[in-house]
């Protein structure tokens, strides 16, 4: 029922077709290092500053790690730029994630990933699409 959906959810719009969209799939933990390199290289090519590239790579790494720990089938990352913004989608088959959580206590074993992503990105949205759940993050250049 649509009324039960968290307010942060929306139907995913595909990334625009005009900008170049780079994609990379990942399926296992050993894919995380190449995935971070893919994100760093692509974000630098899109003109993101070195500091912002590191933040984007951290955010994608946290989201991809969540995918591998909590879903099956791996995921897909899409990266593109529009104007002075760099966008990245992390797509998987997991359930939609709730946003707006507080940072867990320092002694908590889990639960920091999404909180970190929300703190370091300019925008984080959870979208639903036929391909699965999409976490779309945006950073300004």
Backbone as CSV, one residue per row, in Angstrom:
resi,resn,N_x,N_y,N_z,CA_x,CA_y,CA_z,C_x,C_y,C_z
1,UNK,0.840,-1.185,0.000,0.000,0.000,0.000,0.876,1.236,0.000
2,UNK,0.549,2.173,-0.840,1.359,3.378,-0.966,1.398,4.180,0.320
3,UNK,0.344,4.127,1.119,0.313,4.903,2.352,1.347,4.415,3.365
4,UNK,1.776,3.150,3.246,2.745,2.599,4.175,4.181,2.949,3.813
5,UNK,4.406,3.509,2.657,5.769,3.829,2.228,6.324,5.000,3.021
6,UNK,7.605,4.925,3.399,8.229,6.090,4.042,8.211,7.280,3.088
7,UNK,8.163,8.465,3.626,8.055,9.668,2.811,9.258,9.907,1.915
8,UNK,10.409,9.317,2.235,11.613,9.550,1.452,11.597,8.802,0.129
9,UNK,10.601,7.977,-0.113,10.574,7.157,-1.318,9.863,7.883,-2.439
10,UNK,10.310,7.628,-3.638,9.682,8.149,-4.832,9.915,7.142,-5.932
11,UNK,9.172,7.266,-7.002,9.424,6.406,-8.145,10.661,6.935,-8.844
12,UNK,11.572,6.043,-9.141,12.850,6.450,-9.725,12.674,6.955,-11.137
13,UNK,13.307,8.048,-11.405,13.441,8.533,-12.764,14.778,8.021,-13.255
14,UNK,14.822,7.586,-14.485,16.089,7.135,-15.032,17.037,8.325,-15.120
15,UNK,18.344,8.055,-14.984,19.285,9.149,-15.192,19.065,9.742,-16.574
16,UNK,19.309,11.013,-16.727,19.054,11.645,-18.016,19.856,10.972,-19.121
17,UNK,19.266,10.976,-20.324,19.947,10.313,-21.425,21.004,11.204,-22.067
18,UNK,20.929,12.511,-21.896,21.888,13.410,-22.535,23.299,13.275,-21.941
19,UNK,23.479,13.353,-20.611,24.833,13.195,-20.078,25.299,11.746,-20.216
20,UNK,26.599,11.584,-20.245,27.162,10.238,-20.282,26.994,9.605,-18.906
21,UNK,26.427,8.415,-18.869,26.233,7.687,-17.624,27.172,6.481,-17.645
22,UNK,28.099,6.428,-16.692,29.011,5.299,-16.561,28.404,4.315,-15.571
23,UNK,28.533,3.024,-15.853,27.965,2.015,-14.966,28.985,0.923,-14.642
24,UNK,28.809,0.338,-13.464,29.617,-0.807,-13.064,28.782,-1.682,-12.137
25,UNK,28.790,-2.977,-12.413,28.101,-3.937,-11.563,29.076,-4.470,-10.520
26,UNK,28.536,-4.943,-9.403,29.349,-5.586,-8.374,28.540,-6.731,-7.785
27,UNK,29.243,-7.810,-7.405,28.538,-8.995,-6.904,29.127,-9.571,-5.621
28,UNK,30.425,-9.357,-5.395,31.100,-9.955,-4.238,32.002,-8.910,-3.587
29,UNK,32.446,-9.216,-2.374,33.257,-8.267,-1.601,34.533,-7.849,-2.339
30,UNK,35.114,-8.740,-3.116,36.344,-8.378,-3.837,36.076,-7.375,-4.960
31,UNK,34.815,-7.106,-5.269,34.470,-6.079,-6.261,34.508,-4.668,-5.671
32,UNK,34.587,-4.541,-4.340,34.504,-3.220,-3.721,35.693,-2.332,-4.066
33,UNK,36.893,-2.872,-4.070,38.059,-2.054,-4.411,37.965,-1.537,-5.853
34,UNK,37.697,-2.407,-6.854,37.533,-1.886,-8.211,36.356,-0.910,-8.324
35,UNK,35.303,-1.124,-7.535,34.161,-0.219,-7.558,34.567,1.165,-7.060
36,UNK,35.334,1.216,-5.967,35.806,2.517,-5.465,36.702,3.199,-6.503
37,UNK,37.562,2.440,-7.173,38.427,3.012,-8.216,37.583,3.545,-9.373
38,UNK,36.543,2.808,-9.760,35.625,3.247,-10.807,34.979,4.580,-10.436
39,UNK,34.495,4.677,-9.206,33.837,5.900,-8.738,34.836,7.058,-8.696
40,UNK,36.023,6.816,-8.164,37.036,7.882,-8.078,37.415,8.383,-9.463
41,UNK,37.704,7.469,-10.362,38.106,7.855,-11.716,36.980,8.628,-12.416
42,UNK,35.766,8.104,-12.325,34.632,8.761,-12.982,34.319,10.122,-12.393
43,UNK,34.364,10.238,-11.082,34.055,11.516,-10.430,35.124,12.563,-10.742
44,UNK,36.389,12.133,-10.772,37.452,13.073,-11.140,37.275,13.529,-12.583
45,UNK,36.911,12.612,-13.467,36.671,12.961,-14.868,35.499,13.929,-15.004
46,UNK,34.564,13.891,-14.052,33.416,14.799,-14.063,33.728,16.133,-13.381
47,UNK,34.970,16.296,-12.897,35.381,17.568,-12.324,35.150,17.724,-10.842
48,UNK,34.880,16.653,-10.142,34.702,16.733,-8.694,36.078,16.914,-8.048
49,UNK,36.167,17.763,-7.035,37.441,17.995,-6.360,37.906,16.710,-5.674
50,UNK,39.204,16.625,-5.405,39.772,15.422,-4.784,39.083,15.103,-3.452
51,UNK,38.826,16.125,-2.642,38.165,15.913,-1.349,36.759,15.358,-1.544
52,UNK,36.033,15.910,-2.513,34.665,15.451,-2.772,34.659,14.058,-3.398
53,UNK,35.686,13.744,-4.205,35.811,12.405,-4.777,35.928,11.374,-3.652
54,UNK,36.744,11.673,-2.648,36.904,10.756,-1.512,35.581,10.549,-0.776
55,UNK,34.803,11.613,-0.607,33.505,11.491,0.055,32.554,10.621,-0.765
56,UNK,32.532,10.838,-2.078,31.668,10.043,-2.940,32.070,8.574,-2.895
57,UNK,33.361,8.303,-2.964,33.835,6.917,-2.917,33.457,6.262,-1.589
58,UNK,33.575,6.984,-0.490,33.178,6.453,0.816,31.687,6.142,0.831
59,UNK,30.875,7.070,0.340,29.428,6.871,0.336,29.041,5.653,-0.503
60,UNK,29.605,5.532,-1.681,29.283,4.394,-2.550,29.762,3.097,-1.908
61,UNK,30.936,3.116,-1.305,31.459,1.928,-0.645,30.534,1.473,0.487
62,UNK,30.038,2.415,1.282,29.107,2.078,2.366,27.822,1.478,1.813
63,UNK,27.283,2.079,0.755,26.040,1.576,0.174,26.238,0.204,-0.470
64,UNK,27.339,0.026,-1.183,27.610,-1.260,-1.827,27.856,-2.349,-0.785
65,UNK,28.529,-1.997,0.292,28.744,-2.958,1.374,27.412,-3.397,1.964
66,UNK,26.497,-2.444,2.157,25.152,-2.792,2.634,24.473,-3.756,1.672
67,UNK,24.597,-3.487,0.377,24.016,-4.379,-0.622,24.536,-5.794,-0.434
68,UNK,25.849,-5.926,-0.335,26.452,-7.254,-0.246,26.113,-7.960,1.069
69,UNK,25.925,-7.193,2.131,25.613,-7.801,3.426,24.139,-8.138,3.605
70,UNK,23.263,-7.364,2.956,21.840,-7.479,3.277,20.944,-7.892,2.119
71,UNK,21.488,-8.110,0.927,20.669,-8.501,-0.218,21.374,-9.624,-0.973
72,UNK,20.714,-10.112,-1.989,21.329,-11.103,-2.865,21.404,-10.536,-4.275
73,UNK,22.343,-11.036,-5.034,22.424,-10.658,-6.445,23.311,-9.484,-6.757
74,UNK,23.955,-8.890,-5.766,24.847,-7.769,-6.042,24.084,-6.511,-6.408
75,UNK,24.778,-5.611,-7.088,24.159,-4.338,-7.423,24.818,-3.686,-8.614
76,UNK,24.396,-2.474,-8.879,24.868,-1.692,-10.011,25.072,-0.256,-9.549
77,UNK,26.147,0.360,-10.011,26.405,1.774,-9.718,26.375,2.540,-11.035
78,UNK,25.658,3.659,-11.028,25.621,4.574,-12.185,26.173,5.913,-11.725
79,UNK,26.980,6.542,-12.584,27.614,7.812,-12.242,27.467,8.761,-13.409
80,UNK,27.026,9.996,-13.131,26.895,11.001,-14.178,26.911,12.390,-13.551
81,UNK,27.031,13.397,-14.393,27.027,14.792,-13.930,25.978,15.575,-14.701
82,UNK,25.402,16.537,-14.010,24.484,17.513,-14.603,24.855,18.862,-14.031
83,UNK,25.204,19.791,-14.899,25.603,21.106,-14.425,26.767,20.987,-13.467
84,UNK,26.626,21.566,-12.278,27.709,21.504,-11.291,27.477,20.421,-10.235
85,UNK,26.671,19.423,-10.582,26.337,18.340,-9.658,26.810,16.990,-10.209
86,UNK,27.309,16.133,-9.335,27.659,14.761,-9.697,26.687,13.851,-8.961
87,UNK,26.090,12.937,-9.705,25.102,12.008,-9.172,25.637,10.588,-9.237
88,UNK,25.175,9.782,-8.306,25.540,8.374,-8.306,24.342,7.586,-7.787
89,UNK,23.923,6.586,-8.560,22.883,5.662,-8.135,23.532,4.362,-7.702
90,UNK,23.086,3.824,-6.589,23.466,2.482,-6.170,22.159,1.691,-6.178
91,UNK,22.100,0.697,-7.065,20.875,-0.053,-7.316,21.051,-1.485,-6.829
92,UNK,20.051,-1.990,-6.083,20.086,-3.392,-5.675,18.672,-3.915,-5.541
93,UNK,18.549,-5.162,-5.143,17.240,-5.805,-5.013,16.719,-5.802,-3.585
94,UNK,17.359,-5.037,-2.718,16.927,-4.978,-1.330,15.693,-4.105,-1.153
95,UNK,15.118,-4.133,0.044,13.966,-3.279,0.317,14.397,-1.819,0.404
96,UNK,13.460,-0.908,0.208,13.801,0.509,0.364,14.346,0.783,1.759
97,UNK,15.302,1.690,1.836,15.924,2.038,3.110,15.271,3.283,3.686
98,UNK,15.162,3.317,4.985,14.650,4.504,5.659,15.804,5.473,5.874
99,UNK,15.581,6.717,5.579,16.593,7.751,5.776,16.263,8.547,7.030
100,UNK,17.209,9.368,7.442,16.986,10.248,8.586,17.298,9.623,9.928
101,UNK,18.112,8.599,9.917,18.486,7.968,11.187,19.593,8.749,11.874
102,UNK,19.590,8.662,13.198,20.685,9.246,13.966,21.898,8.331,13.872
103,UNK,23.062,8.889,14.093,24.284,8.097,14.135,24.204,7.168,15.348
104,UNK,24.469,5.877,15.145,24.449,4.955,16.291,25.505,5.335,17.328
105,UNK,25.320,4.817,18.521,26.277,5.062,19.606,27.660,4.553,19.215
106,UNK,28.674,5.105,19.830,30.063,4.739,19.500,30.339,3.262,19.714
107,UNK,29.655,2.633,20.634,29.901,1.219,20.892,28.998,0.289,20.076
108,UNK,28.161,0.839,19.193,27.298,0.012,18.342,28.147,-0.735,17.320
109,UNK,27.776,-1.970,17.047,28.529,-2.802,16.121,28.169,-2.488,14.673
110,UNK,26.942,-2.102,14.413,26.462,-1.872,13.048,25.612,-0.604,12.989
111,UNK,25.228,-0.258,11.758,24.224,0.779,11.582,24.725,2.159,11.235
112,UNK,26.016,2.300,10.953,26.546,3.630,10.649,26.504,3.978,9.167
113,UNK,26.432,2.981,8.289,26.582,3.200,6.853,25.689,4.283,6.287
114,UNK,24.376,4.130,6.421,23.461,5.131,5.866,23.590,6.479,6.565
115,UNK,23.838,6.460,7.869,24.014,7.725,8.600,25.235,8.474,8.065
116,UNK,26.311,7.765,7.784,27.508,8.390,7.211,27.188,8.960,5.834
117,UNK,26.525,8.168,5.003,26.181,8.612,3.647,25.362,9.899,3.712
118,UNK,24.378,9.935,4.597,23.535,11.133,4.707,24.322,12.351,5.177
119,UNK,25.336,12.149,6.004,26.106,13.281,6.515,27.104,13.826,5.496
120,UNK,27.640,12.980,4.625,28.708,13.446,3.729,28.228,13.835,2.338
121,UNK,27.008,13.478,1.981,26.483,13.827,0.662,25.583,15.053,0.764
122,UNK,25.486,15.784,-0.341,24.619,16.958,-0.364,23.146,16.565,-0.390
123,UNK,22.857,15.407,-0.984,21.485,14.915,-1.031,21.521,13.396,-1.139
124,UNK,20.586,12.742,-0.463,20.416,11.295,-0.551,18.927,11.038,-0.697
125,UNK,18.569,10.266,-1.719,17.167,9.915,-1.937,17.063,8.410,-2.132
126,UNK,15.994,7.828,-1.647,15.706,6.429,-1.899,14.531,6.383,-2.863
127,UNK,14.748,5.697,-3.966,13.752,5.616,-5.019,13.435,4.158,-5.297
128,UNK,12.232,3.887,-5.777,11.894,2.536,-6.191,11.694,2.528,-7.694
129,UNK,12.156,1.465,-8.314,12.051,1.321,-9.761,11.884,-0.148,-10.078
130,UNK,11.520,-0.450,-11.305,11.375,-1.822,-11.733,12.651,-2.620,-11.563
131,UNK,13.788,-1.941,-11.624,15.076,-2.627,-11.499,15.456,-2.899,-10.046
132,UNK,14.728,-2.345,-9.100,15.030,-2.553,-7.691,14.968,-1.252,-6.921
133,UNK,15.701,-1.223,-5.813,15.789,-0.028,-4.980,16.996,0.782,-5.414
134,UNK,16.803,2.068,-5.548,17.856,2.978,-5.983,18.138,3.962,-4.857
135,UNK,19.391,4.022,-4.426,19.809,5.089,-3.518,20.584,6.065,-4.390
136,UNK,20.036,7.266,-4.556,20.652,8.295,-5.407,21.331,9.328,-4.506
137,UNK,22.618,9.504,-4.722,23.360,10.494,-3.954,23.856,11.579,-4.895
138,UNK,23.968,12.795,-4.346,24.410,13.957,-5.128,25.434,14.727,-4.342
139,UNK,26.483,15.135,-5.059,27.485,16.032,-4.487,27.716,17.175,-5.466
140,UNK,27.840,18.367,-4.928,28.161,19.530,-5.756,29.648,19.554,-6.053
141,UNK,29.975,20.080,-7.203,31.415,20.196,-7.557,32.026,21.330,-6.803
